[in-house]
């Protein structure tokens, strides 16, 4: 299990699209505009993960994340969304927690999101990784843990994501 905890740089991730997606998201009023802005964000994040050697295909993962979000919101707490995907575009389980420089207004039409917890699972994950994820998601069933993931400090988040069990 690879765990990455980062804050988006103020200028985005250094990609051309990264600098403008916040503006697109701020003006997105229709669902299709929100989806376009969300896709642009996912592409920026996936490029960042690919530059770290974590994923194989920016396009496949960005499309998979968007398709999941379109099928139903992944907002799980105030300010926190949990986009997730499973497939051959990733070789190992990855938790990527990202505190955005600016919140995405109306991520799903009603909730502003400033933090993302991406969960990426390979096609055939190990039993150890699945057990870790099961334990993490059980802990996330409590409001206190979700509140910390949605609004807490990076130290709080690191404590939650790197501690197995309670």
PABAKE-170346 format. One record per atom (N, C-alpha, C, O, CB): x, y, z. Coordinates in steps of 0.2 Angstrom, whole numbers, plus 5000, padded with zeros to 4 digits. Glycine has a CB too. Layout:
# residues N
XYZ ...
# end
This chain:
# residues 166
500449945000 500050005000 500450065000 500950075004 499550005006 500350104995 500750174995 500250224997 499750234995 501050184987 500550265002 500150325004 500450385003 501050395005 499950315012 500150434999 500450494998 499950555001 499350545000 500550504990 500250605004 499850655007 500150715005 500750735006 499850655015 499850755001 500150814998 499650874998 499050864999 500350804991 499850934997 499450994996 499651024989 500251024987 499651055002 499151034986 499151064979 499551124979 499451174983 498551074976 500151134975 500451194975 499951254973 499551244969 501051194970 500151314975 499751374973 499651384966 499151414964 499951434977 500151364962 500051374955 499851304951 499851304945 500751394952 499551264955 499351194952 499951154952 500451164955 499051204945 499851104948 500451044947 500951064942 501351024940 500150984946 500851124939 501351144934 501151124927 501551134922 502051114936 500551104926 500251084920 499851144917 499551174922 499851014920 499851154911 499451214908 498651204911 498451254913 499451214901 498351144910 497651134912 497551154920 497051174922 497451074910 498051134924 498051134931 497951214933 497551224938 498651114934 498251254930 498151324932 497451354930 497251404933 498651374928 497051324926 496451354924 495851314926 495251344926 496351354916 495951254929 495351214931 494951244937 494351234937 495551144932 495351284941 494951314947 494551364944 493951374946 495451344951 494751404939 494251454936 493651424933 493151444933 494651494931 493751364929 493251334926 492751304931 492151314930 493451274922 493051284937 492551254942 492151304945 491551294947 492951214947 492451364946 492151424949 491551444945 491051474948 492651474951 491551444939 491051464934 490551414932 490151424928 491351504928 490751354934 490351294931 489651294934 489551284941 490651224932 489151304931 488451304933 488051244931 487651214935 488051364932 488151224925 487851164923 488251104924 488851104925 487751164915 487851044924 488250984926 488750964921 489250934923 487650924926 488650974914 489150964909 489751004910 490350984910 488850974902 489651064912 490251114914 490651084920 491251084920 490051184915 490251064925 490551034931 490950974929 491550964931 490051014936 490650934925 491050874923 491650884919 492150854920 490550824918 491650934915 492250954911 492750984916 493350964915 492051014906 492551024921 493051044925 493350994930 493950984931 492751094930 492950944932 493150884936 493650844931 494150814934 492550844938 493450834925 493950794921 494550824920 495150794921 493650784914 494650894919 495250934919 495650924926 496250914925 495151004918 495250924931 495650914938 495950844938 496450834940 495150924944 495550794936 495750724936 496350714932 496850674933 495150674934 496350744926 496950744921 497550764925 498050734924 496750774915 497450824928 498050854931 498350814937 498950804937 497850924934 497850784941 498050744946 498450674943 498950654946 497450724951 498150654938 498350584935 499050604932 499550554932 497950564930 499150654929 499850674926 500350684932 500950654931 499850744922 500150704937 500550714943 500750644946 501350634947 500250754949 500250604946 500350534949 500850494944 501250454945 499750494950 500750504937 501150474932 501850494932 502350454931 500850484925 501950564934 502650584934 503050554940 503650554940 502650664935 502650534945 502950494951 502950424950 503250384954 502550514957 502750394944 502850324942 502350284946 502450224947 503550304944 501750314948 501250274952 500750244947 500450194949 500950324957 500550284942 500050254937 500350244930 500850274928 499450304937 500050204926 500250194919 499850244914 500250264909 500150124917 499250254915 498850284910 498450344912 497950334916 498450244906 498650404911 498250464913 497550464910 497050474914 498650534911 497550444904 496850444901 496350394904 495750414905 496950434893 496650334904 496150284907 495950294914 495350294916 496550214907 496450314918 496250334925 495750394926 495250394929 496850344929 495950444922 495550504922 494750494920 494350514923 495850564918 494750454915 494050434912 493650394918 493050394919 494150394906 494050344921 493750294926 493550334932 492950324934 494250244928 493950384934 493750424940 493150474938 492650474942 494350474942 493150494932 492550544930 491950494930 491350514932 492650574924 491950434927 491350394926 491150374933 490550374934 491550334922 491550364938 491350344944 490950404948 490450394951 491950324949 491250464947 490950524950 490250534946 489750554950 491350584949 490150524940 489550534936 489050484939 488450504939 489650534929 489250424940 488750374942 488450394949 487950364951 489050304942 488850434953 488550454960 489150484964 489750474963 488350384964 488950534967 489450584971 489850534975 489650494979 489050634974 490550554976 490950524980 491050564986 491550554990 491650504977 490650624987 490750664993 490550624999 490050594999 490350734993 491050615004 490850575010 490850615017 490650595022 491350525011 491050685016 491050725022 491050795020 491250805014 491650705027 490950845024 491050915023 491750925020 492250905023 490950955029 491750945014 492450965011 492850905008 493350915006 492851005015 492550845008 492950785007 492650745002 492050725003 493150745013 492950724996 492750674991 493250624991 493850634993 492650714984 492950564989 493350504989 493350464982 493050414982 493150454995 493550504977 493550464971 494050404971 494550404974 493850514965 493750354967 494150284968 494050254961 493550264958 493850244974 494550204960 494550164954 494950104955 495350104959 494750214948 494750054951 495149994951 495249974944 494849974940 494749934955 495849954942 496049934935 496749924934 497149934938 495749984930 496949904928 497649894926 498049954925 498649944923 497549854919 497750014926 498150074926 498650084932 499050134932 497750134924 498550044937 498950054943 499249984945 498849934945 498550084949 499849984947 500149924949 500049904956 500149844958 500849924947 499949954961 499949934968 499349984971 499250034968 500549944972 499149964976 498650004980 498950074982 499450074984 498349964986 498550124981 498750194982 498250234985 497650234983 499050224976 498350264991 497950314994 498350384993 498850394995 497850305002 497950424989 498250494988 497750544991 497250554988 498350504980 498050574996 497650625000 497950694997 498550704997 497650625007 497450734995 497650794992 497250854995 496650854994 497550794984 497550904998 497250965000 497351014994 497851034993 497550985007 496751034991 496751074986 496951154988 496751174994 496051074982 497251184984 497451254985 496751294986 496751344990 497851284979 496251284982 495651324982 495151264982 495151214978 495551374977 494551274985 494051224985 493651224978 493651274975 493451244990 493451164976 493051164970 492351174972 492051134976 493151084967 492051224970 491351244972 490851194969 490951174963 491151314970 490351174973 489851124970 490051064967 489851054961 489351164966 490551034970 490850974967 490350924964 490350904958 491250934972 489750914967 489250874965 488650904964 488050874964 489150814970 488650974963 488051014963 487851044969 487451094969 487450974960 488051024975 487851054981 488451054986 488351094991 487351014984 488951024986 489551024991 490151054988 490351034983 489650954993 490451094992 491151124990 491651064993 491551044998 491251194993 492151054989 492651004991 493351034991 493551074986 492650944986 493751034996 494351054996 494951004998 495551014997 494451115002 494650944999 495150885000 494850824996 494250814996 495150875007 495350784993 495150724990 495550664993 496150674995 495350734982 495250614993 495550554996 495450504990 494950464990 495350525002 495950504985 495950454980 496150384982 496650374985 496350474974 495750334980 495950264982 495950234975 495550224971 495350234986 496550204974 496750174967 496950104969 497350084973 497250214963 496550054966 496649984967 496849944961 496549954956 496049954970 497349904961 497549864955 497049814953 496549804957 498249834956 497049784947 496549734945 496549684950 496049654952 496749714938 497149654953 497149604957 497549624964 498149614964 497549544954 497249654968 497549684974 497749624979 497449574979 497149734978 498249634983 498449594988 497949584994 497549634995 499149604991 497949534997 497449525003 497649575008 497249605012 497449455006 498249585009 498549635014 498249705013 498049735017 499249635015 498249725007 498049795005 497249795006 497049845008 498249804998 496949745004 496149745005 496049745012 495549785014 495849685002 496349715017 496249715024 496349785027 496049815031 496649665027 496949815024 497149885026 496549935024 496249975029 497749905023 496349925018 495749975016 495149955020 494750005021 495649965008 494949895021 494349885025 494449915032 493949945034 494249805026 494949905035 495049945042 495050015041 494750045046 495749925045 495350045036 495250115035 494550145034 494350185037 495750145029 494250105030 493550125028 493050115034 492550155035 493250095022 493250065038 492850055045 492950115049 492450145052 493049995048 493550135050 493750195054 493350255052 493150305055 494450205055 493350265045 493050325042 492250325043 491950375041 493150325034 491950275046 491250265047 491150315053 490550335054 491050195049 491650335057 491550385063 491550455060 492050475056 492050365068 491150495063 491150565061 491750605063 491950645059 490550605065 492050585068 492750615070 493250605065 493650655063 492950595077 493350545063 493850535058 493650565051 494150595048 493850455056 493050565049 492850605043 492950675044 493150705039 492150585041 492750705049 492850775050 493650795050 493850845047 492650795057 494050755053 494750765052 495050765045 495450805043 495150715057 494750715042 495050705035 494750765030 495050785026 494750645032 494150795032 493850845028 494150915030 494150965026 493150845029 494350925037 494550995039 495150995043 495451045045 494051025043 495450935045 496050935049 496650955046 496750965040 496050865052 497150955050 497850965048 498150905044 497950855045 498350985054 498650925041 499050865037 499350815042 499350755041 499650895033 499550845048 499750795053 499150745055 499250685056 499950835059 498550775056 497950735058 497850685053 497750625054 497350775059 497850705046 497750655041 498250605040 498150545040 497750695034 498950625041 499450575041 499350525047 499450465046 500150605042 499150545053 499050495058 498450445056 498550385058 498750535064 497950475053 497350425051 497550375046 497450315047 496750465049 497850405041 498050355035 498650315036 498650255033 498150405029 499050325041 499650285042 499550235048 500050195050 500250325042 499050245052 498950205058 498450145056 497850165054 498650245064 498650085057 498150035056 497750025062 498050025068 498549965054 497149995062 496749985068 496450055070 496350095067 497149955073 496450055077 496150115080 496650165082 496550225084 495750105086 
# end
